[in-house]
Amino acid sequence: MPHGTTARLADPRRRLSFAAAPKASWAAALSSPPGPARFGLQLDDRSFLVARGRGLIGREPVAPNGEQPTHLVTLTDPACSVSRTHLEFGVGNAGLWVRDCHSTNGSDIEFDGRVTPLEPGLAVPVRPASTIHLGARRVRVCTVECRAVIDAVTVEWGAASRVGCRRERNQDTLGAHPPVFVVADGIGSHGAGDLASHQAVQALLALAAHPPVTAEMFNRALADARARIARIPAPEGDRPPGTTITGVIVTHFHGVPCWMVVNLGDSRTYRLDAAGLHQISVDHSVAQKLIDSGVVSQSAPRQMPLRNMLSRAVFGEVEHSPDVWRLPIEFGDRMLVCSDGLWSAVDDSTIRQVLQTKRDPQAAADALVDTATHAGGSDDVTVVVVDAAAIRPPVYSDLPTGAMKPVEFRRDSADDDVGFPGAQRTRWHT
């Protein structure tokens, strides 16, 4: 394992082992027919949502006659080129449709270089790769997968991102391309944070082409992220760009399907299972250092003035070491990957309640973003929810002799003295 990477693997002896699949089966599994596609709406401020039903878009969208649409999308528009309730959209048997709500400046659909005005009040279908023009604002339409079979594991996922009320542009970037599910949060006090988070996510998504992913492969992808960020020109007077990165990669370890959890910064990855909600990642922040040293309580970060000050992140010219965990996948696991816009506004008990009550991962992601917004959160908020929906029946056999054994394992993360709060500190390696 490369120097500087902390690896933790939960004790697999209390779980059933799985037969190791041939390496080729991973590529075959990832190329298998995906689940039903959904339609994503990418706003020009880098907010993102998946259309699950009827919705309204505008400066202050209001549903008529007390109706309750699935989505109410608010667009900031100081020039008022967007009407209060500008556009209606929905998903039917024929796919995504939109309807101009008799807006002041009208709506257009652009596809393959051709712009077509919408007739007010008339619902029309919209093809993927189209751009919807609403006054001075733009919405890009894309298809979004939500289910995949990765070797022995079937995963389902949902994702959502919303720009903060005090921001003109979302600094967060999400990536959901099986087996890689990640969130990056561009550092707001540095320049070009949105570009840094985008480049970090793109570097990690490249791992999807080479399963199964190992810790060494992740480290190479992280080095590529640093190189990409180093090439971003810093705005005059700003500090060099940087970003957090956290997420989960579906892989295996000696035949055991695993979540590989990775982290740098204070975005977070949680796991919800039969035992409850657990924060897997450990914040790389001044606040977390004070918690570890006993100076402040675990609940203090939400109130601390220095809670956003990071001790580690992804920069172009500085090589901070990441944390990497491997956790055996169990049927029913639900993984949550999020930026600090969620956990800084919503407490863990509320997060747990939403994850437990919303069965569909996309509905859970939408609800968490809504909850953070309604709680008064002003930061960008991004959420990816990944479910272990099915696992191929296990083979009742022992793990290979000597495959995993408890050893004295030195801490080789030089930046911070971190661990998994409340978990056993036993580490495993081959």
Backbone torsions as a table, in degrees:
resi	resn	phi	psi	omega
1	MET	NA	135.1	-177.8
2	PRO	-60.3	146.5	178.2
3	HIS	-59.6	137.9	176.0
4	GLY	98.9	-4.0	-179.7
5	THR	-103.5	126.9	177.7
6	THR	-94.6	122.8	-178.7
7	ALA	-117.2	133.8	178.0
8	ARG	-133.3	133.2	178.4
9	LEU	-129.0	120.7	178.1
10	ALA	-61.3	149.5	-175.4
11	ASP	-61.3	112.7	-177.5
12	PRO	-82.8	-2.8	-174.9
13	ARG	-69.5	-19.4	178.6
14	ARG	-88.6	3.6	-179.5
15	ARG	-120.5	166.6	176.2
16	LEU	-77.0	144.1	176.6
17	SER	-88.2	159.2	-179.5
18	PHE	-118.6	147.1	178.4
19	ALA	-67.7	135.6	177.9
20	ALA	-68.2	130.6	180.0
21	ALA	-91.4	150.0	175.1
22	PRO	-57.9	146.3	-176.3
23	LYS	-56.8	-37.2	-176.8
24	ALA	-63.1	-25.7	-175.9
25	SER	-66.2	-25.3	179.2
26	TRP	-66.5	-46.4	178.5
27	ALA	-63.8	-39.1	179.5
28	ALA	-65.2	-40.5	-179.1
29	ALA	-64.5	-40.5	-178.0
30	LEU	-72.5	-18.7	178.0
31	SER	-96.9	3.8	178.9
32	SER	-70.5	159.4	-177.1
33	PRO	-56.6	128.8	-179.6
34	PRO	-75.5	173.1	174.9
35	GLY	-73.0	-179.5	-178.4
36	PRO	-60.4	135.4	-179.3
37	ALA	-77.8	149.2	172.6
38	ARG	-116.2	173.2	-176.9
39	PHE	-109.2	126.8	178.5
40	GLY	-103.1	147.5	176.5
41	LEU	-118.3	114.0	179.8
42	GLN	-102.8	111.1	-178.9
43	LEU	-80.2	158.9	-177.2
44	ASP	-71.7	-8.8	172.5
45	ASP	-93.5	9.0	177.6
46	ARG	77.3	12.0	168.0
47	SER	-72.7	157.3	-176.3
48	PHE	-146.6	137.8	173.9
49	LEU	-146.0	157.0	176.2
50	VAL	-107.8	125.1	-178.3
51	ALA	-71.2	117.5	179.4
52	ARG	-110.8	-6.4	-178.4
53	GLY	-175.6	-150.9	-178.1
54	ARG	-79.6	145.4	179.1
55	GLY	-149.1	165.7	178.7
56	LEU	-129.8	141.6	179.2
57	ILE	-124.9	136.8	177.0
58	GLY	173.9	-175.7	178.1
59	ARG	-67.2	-41.8	177.3
60	GLU	-143.8	69.3	-172.5
61	PRO	-63.2	134.8	179.8
62	VAL	-131.6	129.7	178.3
63	ALA	-78.4	139.5	-179.7
64	PRO	-75.2	150.3	171.2
65	ASN	54.6	36.4	175.7
66	GLY	69.2	15.1	178.8
67	GLU	-65.9	158.5	-178.6
68	GLN	-121.9	84.1	177.8
69	PRO	-67.7	159.5	178.9
70	THR	-67.7	-37.2	-175.3
71	HIS	-126.8	134.9	167.1
72	LEU	-123.6	107.4	-173.1
73	VAL	-105.0	115.4	-178.6
74	THR	-96.4	126.4	178.4
75	LEU	-108.5	126.8	174.3
76	THR	-74.8	128.6	-177.1
77	ASP	-153.5	84.6	-178.2
78	PRO	-57.5	-28.6	-179.1
79	ALA	-80.1	-6.6	179.5
80	CYS	58.9	33.3	174.6
81	SER	-77.6	-17.5	177.1
82	VAL	-100.0	132.0	178.9
83	SER	-73.0	164.1	-179.0
84	ARG	-57.4	-50.8	171.3
85	THR	-119.2	100.8	-167.6
86	HIS	-96.0	-45.5	-170.9
87	LEU	-140.6	141.3	172.6
88	GLU	-109.5	144.4	176.3
89	PHE	-141.2	163.0	179.0
90	GLY	-168.6	173.1	-179.3
91	VAL	-121.8	124.8	178.4
92	GLY	-125.8	-168.8	-178.9
93	ASN	-61.5	-29.0	-178.4
94	ALA	-90.6	-0.6	179.9
95	GLY	113.4	-151.0	-177.2
96	LEU	-81.2	137.9	174.2
97	TRP	-130.6	156.5	177.3
98	VAL	-135.7	157.6	178.1
99	ARG	-146.5	126.4	176.0
100	ASP	-72.7	130.2	-175.8
101	CYS	-91.5	49.7	-179.9
102	HIS	52.3	47.5	-178.9
103	SER	-70.4	159.9	-177.8
104	THR	-64.7	-45.5	-175.1
105	ASN	-103.3	3.0	175.7
106	GLY	75.9	175.5	-179.9
107	SER	-135.2	147.7	177.7
108	ASP	-130.5	154.2	172.3
109	ILE	-116.4	125.9	178.2
110	GLU	-109.0	126.4	177.9
111	PHE	-143.6	126.4	177.4
112	ASP	54.1	40.3	176.1
113	GLY	83.6	-4.1	-178.8
114	ARG	-106.8	129.4	-177.9
115	VAL	-106.5	126.2	-178.6
116	THR	-120.7	119.6	177.2
117	PRO	-67.9	145.2	176.7
118	LEU	-88.6	136.6	174.0
119	GLU	-78.9	123.7	-177.0
120	PRO	-53.9	133.3	176.4
121	GLY	84.1	-6.4	-177.2
122	LEU	-103.1	122.7	178.4
123	ALA	-78.8	132.6	-179.7
124	VAL	-133.9	148.1	178.1
125	PRO	-73.4	152.3	179.2
126	VAL	-125.6	129.0	180.0
127	ARG	-86.9	150.9	172.8
128	PRO	-57.2	151.1	-176.7
129	ALA	76.7	6.2	173.5
130	SER	-82.2	157.0	172.5
131	THR	-120.4	126.8	178.8
132	ILE	-96.6	126.0	179.1
133	HIS	-98.9	122.9	175.9
134	LEU	-123.7	95.5	-174.3
135	GLY	58.9	-125.7	179.9
136	ALA	-87.5	-1.0	-176.4
137	ARG	-102.2	158.5	-177.0
138	ARG	-132.8	144.4	175.5
139	VAL	-132.0	123.5	-180.0
140	ARG	-96.3	135.5	-178.3
141	VAL	-103.0	134.4	178.0
142	CYS	-143.9	164.1	172.2
143	THR	-94.2	147.9	-175.5
144	VAL	-132.5	124.8	174.3
145	GLU	-77.4	155.6	-179.3
146	CYS	-137.9	4.8	-177.6
147	ARG	-153.7	140.8	177.8
148	ALA	-154.6	151.0	173.8
149	VAL	-103.3	120.0	-178.8
150	ILE	-118.7	97.2	-175.6
151	ASP	54.6	-114.3	-175.6
152	ALA	-85.9	-6.6	-170.0
153	VAL	-115.7	133.1	170.2
154	THR	-101.3	123.2	-179.9
155	VAL	-115.3	146.9	172.5
156	GLU	-127.4	147.2	-175.1
157	TRP	-149.4	161.7	174.1
158	GLY	-143.3	156.3	-176.7
159	ALA	-150.0	149.2	177.4
160	ALA	-155.6	150.9	178.2
161	SER	-149.0	139.2	-179.0
162	ARG	-138.1	134.6	179.1
163	VAL	-69.2	144.7	178.8
164	GLY	-68.9	154.0	-175.2
165	CYS	-66.8	-18.3	178.8
166	ARG	-101.7	8.8	-176.7
167	ARG	-114.7	146.8	172.0
168	GLU	-89.3	-23.9	-175.6
169	ARG	-143.5	134.1	-178.2
170	ASN	-67.7	125.8	177.6
171	GLN	-87.2	-9.9	-179.5
172	ASP	-85.2	152.6	171.0
173	THR	-138.2	137.7	175.6
174	LEU	-117.3	154.2	175.0
175	GLY	-136.8	128.5	179.3
176	ALA	-137.1	85.3	-179.8
177	HIS	-134.8	100.3	-172.7
178	PRO	-53.9	135.2	13.0
179	PRO	-95.9	18.6	-172.9
180	VAL	-108.3	127.9	178.9
181	PHE	-135.1	108.7	-171.4
182	VAL	-137.8	158.3	174.3
183	VAL	-134.0	135.3	175.4
184	ALA	-126.3	143.4	-178.8
185	ASP	-124.6	107.0	178.9
186	GLY	-60.4	137.5	-175.0
187	ILE	-73.7	117.5	-172.4
188	GLY	-66.2	-28.4	-178.6
189	SER	-80.7	-3.8	177.0
190	HIS	-111.6	162.3	180.0
191	GLY	-78.4	155.3	172.9
192	ALA	55.9	39.0	179.4
193	GLY	-62.0	-34.2	179.4
194	ASP	-66.1	-37.3	177.8
195	LEU	-69.7	-38.6	179.6
196	ALA	-63.9	-45.8	-179.6
197	SER	-65.4	-38.5	178.5
198	HIS	-62.0	-46.3	-177.9
199	GLN	-66.5	-37.6	178.3
200	ALA	-63.0	-43.9	179.8
201	VAL	-66.0	-42.6	179.4
202	GLN	-61.1	-38.2	179.1
203	ALA	-64.2	-40.6	-179.1
204	LEU	-75.7	-33.2	179.0
205	LEU	-64.9	-21.8	176.9
206	ALA	-62.1	-21.5	178.0
207	LEU	-65.6	-22.0	-177.9
208	ALA	-62.6	-21.6	-179.1
209	ALA	-84.5	-4.1	-173.9
210	HIS	-136.1	55.3	177.2
211	PRO	-76.6	158.1	-4.6
212	PRO	-78.7	145.2	-174.5
213	VAL	-84.7	133.9	176.6
214	THR	-109.1	169.1	178.1
215	ALA	-63.0	-35.3	178.7
216	GLU	-65.3	-40.3	177.3
217	MET	-64.2	-41.0	177.6
218	PHE	-60.9	-42.6	180.0
219	ASN	-62.6	-36.9	176.6
220	ARG	-66.8	-39.3	177.8
221	ALA	-65.3	-36.9	178.0
222	LEU	-66.6	-37.6	175.9
223	ALA	-63.0	-38.1	176.3
224	ASP	-64.3	-39.0	177.5
225	ALA	-60.7	-42.7	178.4
226	ARG	-61.8	-42.8	-179.4
227	ALA	-64.0	-40.4	177.9
228	ARG	-62.7	-44.8	-178.3
229	ILE	-67.0	-35.1	179.1
230	ALA	-62.3	-25.7	-178.9
231	ARG	-85.0	-5.5	179.4
232	ILE	-79.7	122.7	178.4
233	PRO	-69.5	129.9	179.0
234	ALA	-78.1	131.9	176.1
235	PRO	-56.8	146.8	-177.5
236	GLU	-57.2	128.4	179.3
237	GLY	88.1	-8.8	179.5
238	ASP	-98.8	157.9	173.9
239	ARG	-75.9	160.0	-178.4
240	PRO	-57.6	146.9	-177.5
241	PRO	-66.4	152.2	177.5
242	GLY	-157.4	171.3	-176.9
243	THR	-157.8	157.6	165.7
244	THR	-86.0	167.8	171.3
245	ILE	-153.7	134.0	174.8
246	THR	-150.8	158.7	178.2
247	GLY	165.1	-171.3	-176.7
248	VAL	-135.6	138.5	178.7
249	ILE	-122.3	127.6	178.7
250	VAL	-81.1	120.4	-178.5
251	THR	-147.5	-161.4	173.2
252	HIS	-144.9	161.1	179.5
253	PHE	-138.3	110.6	-176.5
254	HIS	53.2	44.4	175.9
255	GLY	84.6	-7.5	179.9
256	VAL	-94.3	118.2	176.4
257	PRO	-59.6	132.1	-174.3
258	CYS	-133.7	149.9	162.1
259	TRP	-86.4	120.8	170.1
260	MET	-95.2	108.8	-179.8
261	VAL	-94.6	130.0	-178.7
262	VAL	-125.4	149.9	-177.8
263	ASN	-159.4	139.7	167.3
264	LEU	-147.2	116.3	-178.8
265	GLY	109.5	-157.5	-176.0
266	ASP	-116.5	13.7	162.6
267	SER	-71.1	160.0	-169.0
268	ARG	-130.5	154.0	170.1
269	THR	-124.8	127.2	179.6
270	TYR	-116.1	161.1	173.2
271	ARG	-129.4	127.6	173.7
272	LEU	-108.0	121.2	176.9
273	ASP	-139.5	-165.4	-176.6
274	ALA	-61.6	-23.4	-178.8
275	ALA	-87.6	-6.3	179.0
276	GLY	119.3	-164.8	-179.0
277	LEU	-96.2	129.4	-179.4
278	HIS	-130.2	133.0	172.0
279	GLN	-79.5	117.8	-179.0
280	ILE	-85.2	-51.2	-179.5
281	SER	-69.8	157.8	177.8
282	VAL	-117.8	126.4	-177.2
283	ASP	-60.5	134.5	172.2
284	HIS	-97.0	80.8	-173.9
285	SER	-146.0	162.1	175.1
286	VAL	-61.1	-40.1	-179.9
287	ALA	-59.5	-42.9	-179.4
288	GLN	-66.6	-36.5	176.5
289	LYS	-62.2	-39.5	179.0
290	LEU	-68.3	-34.8	175.9
291	ILE	-65.8	-46.8	-179.0
292	ASP	-60.9	-33.1	-179.1
293	SER	-86.6	-2.2	177.5
294	GLY	81.8	9.9	-178.7
295	VAL	-73.5	-38.3	-179.8
296	VAL	-128.9	166.2	-179.4
297	SER	-82.8	167.2	-178.7
298	GLN	-62.3	-29.3	-177.5
299	SER	-85.1	-2.0	-173.0
300	ALA	-68.7	-31.9	-172.4
301	PRO	-54.6	-31.2	-178.5
302	ARG	-68.0	-23.4	-178.1
303	GLN	-105.1	-12.1	-174.3
304	MET	-72.7	135.1	178.3
305	PRO	-65.9	-22.8	-178.8
306	LEU	-103.1	19.4	-173.3
307	ARG	-64.2	-24.5	-178.5
308	ASN	-89.7	1.0	-179.3
309	MET	-82.3	118.9	-174.3
310	LEU	-93.2	148.6	172.9
311	SER	-100.2	-18.8	176.2
312	ARG	-146.4	146.8	175.6
313	ALA	-165.5	-174.3	179.5
314	VAL	-102.2	113.3	177.5
315	PHE	-123.9	162.1	-179.5
316	GLY	-73.8	-35.3	-172.3
317	GLU	-108.5	-3.7	-178.2
318	VAL	-122.5	130.1	-177.7
319	GLU	-102.8	92.2	173.6
320	HIS	-87.5	140.4	-177.4
321	SER	-82.2	140.8	179.0
322	PRO	-87.3	166.8	167.9
323	ASP	-102.1	140.3	179.1
324	VAL	-134.6	128.9	176.5
325	TRP	-121.9	148.6	169.0
326	ARG	-119.4	123.0	-179.1
327	LEU	-123.2	121.4	177.5
328	PRO	-55.1	134.6	-178.2
329	ILE	-79.9	134.9	173.1
330	GLU	-120.3	146.2	177.4
331	PHE	-56.2	133.0	-180.0
332	GLY	94.0	-7.6	175.7
333	ASP	-57.7	140.7	172.0
334	ARG	-128.5	118.8	-180.0
335	MET	-100.9	136.8	178.2
336	LEU	-117.8	124.1	175.5
337	VAL	-116.7	127.6	-172.9
338	CYS	-151.8	156.7	171.4
339	SER	-84.2	170.5	-177.5
340	ASP	-70.5	-9.0	174.3
341	GLY	-63.1	-22.2	175.6
342	LEU	-84.9	-60.2	-170.3
343	TRP	-71.1	-19.5	177.1
344	SER	-77.6	-18.4	-178.5
345	ALA	-107.4	-22.9	-173.4
346	VAL	-126.8	129.8	-179.4
347	ASP	-75.7	162.9	-174.6
348	ASP	-62.1	-34.0	-179.1
349	SER	-66.0	-36.6	177.3
350	THR	-71.7	-40.7	175.7
351	ILE	-58.2	-45.5	179.9
352	ARG	-61.3	-42.8	-178.5
353	GLN	-62.4	-42.4	179.0
354	VAL	-64.5	-45.9	-178.9
355	LEU	-63.8	-31.7	-179.1
356	GLN	-80.8	-25.3	-175.0
357	THR	-97.9	-21.6	179.5
358	LYS	-99.0	105.9	-174.3
359	ARG	-70.6	-41.9	-179.7
360	ASP	-75.7	127.0	-178.2
361	PRO	-61.1	-32.0	177.6
362	GLN	-69.3	-41.1	176.6
363	ALA	-62.7	-37.4	178.1
364	ALA	-65.4	-43.3	178.9
365	ALA	-62.4	-45.7	178.8
366	ASP	-60.9	-43.8	-177.3
367	ALA	-65.3	-38.2	179.2
368	LEU	-66.5	-41.6	177.1
369	VAL	-63.5	-43.6	177.6
370	ASP	-61.6	-41.7	-178.5
371	THR	-62.8	-42.5	178.6
372	ALA	-63.8	-40.4	179.8
373	THR	-66.2	-46.2	-178.9
374	HIS	-69.1	-21.7	178.0
375	ALA	-79.1	-1.2	178.4
376	GLY	95.2	8.7	179.3
377	GLY	-63.3	131.9	-178.6
378	SER	-104.0	-7.0	-177.4
379	ASP	-87.4	161.1	170.2
380	ASP	-59.5	142.6	179.9
381	VAL	-131.3	129.6	-177.4
382	THR	-135.9	136.6	-173.7
383	VAL	-139.1	135.2	168.4
384	VAL	-126.9	128.4	178.3
385	VAL	-116.5	126.0	-177.0
386	VAL	-124.3	126.3	-179.1
387	ASP	-109.7	140.9	166.9
388	ALA	-86.6	90.6	-171.6
389	ALA	-78.0	-26.6	178.9
390	ALA	-160.4	149.5	175.6
391	ILE	-133.0	132.0	179.7
392	ARG	-58.7	140.1	-177.3
393	PRO	-50.1	136.7	-176.4
394	PRO	-76.4	161.0	173.3
395	VAL	-99.1	125.4	-177.5
396	TYR	-80.4	84.7	-179.8
397	SER	-145.1	159.2	179.5
398	ASP	-78.1	155.6	172.6
399	LEU	-67.4	156.0	177.5
400	PRO	-54.3	141.6	-178.3
401	THR	-56.8	127.5	178.9
402	GLY	77.1	7.8	-177.1
403	ALA	-63.8	-44.9	179.3
404	MET	-140.3	127.8	-179.6
405	LYS	-147.0	147.2	179.3
406	PRO	-70.6	134.2	-179.8
407	VAL	-138.3	164.8	169.0
408	GLU	-74.7	114.7	-171.5
409	PHE	-122.5	113.5	-175.1
410	ARG	-67.7	149.4	173.5
411	ARG	-75.8	118.7	-176.3
412	ASP	-117.2	25.0	173.1
413	SER	-102.6	106.3	-168.2
414	ALA	-78.5	-19.3	-172.9
415	ASP	-78.9	-42.0	-175.3
416	ASP	-137.4	156.5	172.1
417	ASP	-99.6	90.8	-171.3
418	VAL	-118.4	162.4	177.5
419	GLY	-158.1	-173.7	179.3
420	PHE	-99.7	104.7	-174.2
421	PRO	-55.8	128.7	175.3
422	GLY	82.1	-2.0	-177.9
423	ALA	-103.1	163.5	175.2
424	GLN	-65.9	141.6	-177.6
425	ARG	-90.0	3.5	177.6
426	THR	-59.1	134.4	177.4
427	ARG	-116.7	156.2	-174.8
428	TRP	-127.9	140.7	168.3
429	HIS	-153.9	171.2	-176.1
430	THR	-88.4	NA	NA
